[in-house]
Amino acid sequence: MTAVWQWVMDHGVLVATVLYWSVDMALRLVGLIVVPRNRRPGSAIAWLLAIMVFPLVGFPLYLLLGSAQLPRRRREKQKVINRLMRVRAQNIPDSALDEDVPSWLQSAVRLNRELGAFPLTGNNSADLEIDYDTSIAAMAADVRSARESVHVLFYIMGLDEVTEDFFAALGERAEAGLSVRVLYDHWGALSHGAQYRAMRRRLDAHGIEHFPMNPIKPIRDGAFQRPDLRNHRKMVIVDGEIGWMGSQNLIAAHYDKPSNIRHGLHWQETMVRFRGPIVSELNLLFATDWFYESEQMLPSEIVVKPSPDTSGSYECQLVPSGPGFVAENNLALFNQLFYSATERIVAVSPYFVPDESMFAALITAARRGVEVELFVSEIGDQFLVFHAQRSYYSMLLEAGVRIWLYRAPTILHAKHVTIDDSVTVIGSSNMDMRSFLLQMECSLMIGGTDFMVKMREVEATYRSRSRELTLEEWQGRPRVMQVVDNLCRLASAVV
């Protein structure tokens, strides 16, 4: 043994070289076998490229981030949740579409019911709010009107000068003896350290039950879970009668970041306030997330109950999505609607990095004569995603898609789509691979031309605050930017 060790010491460079290349080749071969399994070709190629170029870096990253699947115990819990949703959703009154609506819309309703379990409900009312501070104030006022319960769920929550009154309202209701339950994404909230800690102290001071969603514990439930599987939903439900949902987080519009404040950077959102039977669907989705994190099953009678207000005229359907829904519900809905459109598609998304199927659906719609408009921000807050989405602009513009750039220093963070004059989809879901595969999202489909009038007003407002990008301008951008955009597009496929 001594002689062997002495030989290794004497030939250390040779041994290290042989060991390095042996590991290098082994990782490449294993990558070729493992990576393509049940994965989109684009994503597989991106991962294989990373492994082939930098095996010692690419393969460990693949082990860390290469699977969007939840650990087995979490998957079993998700199956319980899905069964629970289907059983309890049977108590939500089902509505039928009018006979004169397009057949493709009826097909979309059936698709959503099959994928997400929630029925189409009628007799709902819905009001839009696009002013950031006004929506937080209105949610606080609704919380103060609560008589029984308040349920709150946001991707990002923090206590600051803008949200102070909202948290004060939660504290008042808790002190009055109401059931107040709060969920927040662990990473989304934790990334705003001072505001996150202040929020937790305030909730604890009033005895409010709260849980972080998808807590960052990589080895959990007996298996590794990639750390970027997040809950991206945003909802407030009061007494099971009033529901808020949309794109806005519960934090100041500048996200309390000094650099944002210095540059005047702030976020533009769209929120919807609902009354009617659809609120039970929102409450049921909250109850499933509550069970997912707390393992407490909320009583059915406080989750799904008859709405006292059925004076509205809108037909609504909730569409949940996330790693627990293997059919990628939000992507399936978007694609179905894009291929069904005959006149007009207006899409608003802060992060537009579609998969091949969605990109093809939009390009095809534009080429067959559908008027397609895409609203994105002139500037971005996430380097990789911002440059990746820019790589799609050339083909979109060449196909006839009109691209509107929301002017700086505002980040257009709203997320909604309108199809013809028939249907709106609004919620938390971006049009990117993270929202399709990695994040728990909440989208809501609203039918009817009456609500479309409200949406057209919002679209007109956003159009007035934007400038249109032309093909000539885009083709004249610096070549180095084209290279950066394309490289980021390749990296964005690594999911």
Buried (B, 14 or more C-beta within 10 A) or exposed (E): EEEEEEEEEEEEEEEEEEEEEEEBEEBBEBBEEBBBEEBBEBBBBBBBBBBBEBBEEBBBBBEEBBBBBBBEEBBEBBEEBBEBBEEBBEBBBEBEBEEEBBEBBBEBBEBBBEBBBBBBBBBBBBEBBBEBEEBBBBBBEBBBEBEEBBBBBBBBBBBBEBBBBBBBBBBBBBEEEBBBBBBBBBBBBBBBEEBBBBBBEBBEEBEBBBBBBBBBEEEBBEBEBBBBBBBBBBBBBBBBBBBBBBBBBBBBBBBBBEEBEEEEBBBBBBBBBBBBBBBBBBBBBBBBBBBBBBEEEBEBEBBBBEBEBBEBEBBBBBBBBBBBBEEBBBBBBBBBBBBBBBEBBBBBBBBBBBBEBBBBBBBBBBEEEBBBBBBBBBBBBEEBBBBBBBBBBBEBBBBBBBBBBBEEEBBBBBBBBBBBEBBBBBBBBBBBBBBBBBBBBBBBBBBBEEBBEBBBEBBEEBBEBBEEBEBEEBEEEEEEEBEBBBBBBBBBBBB
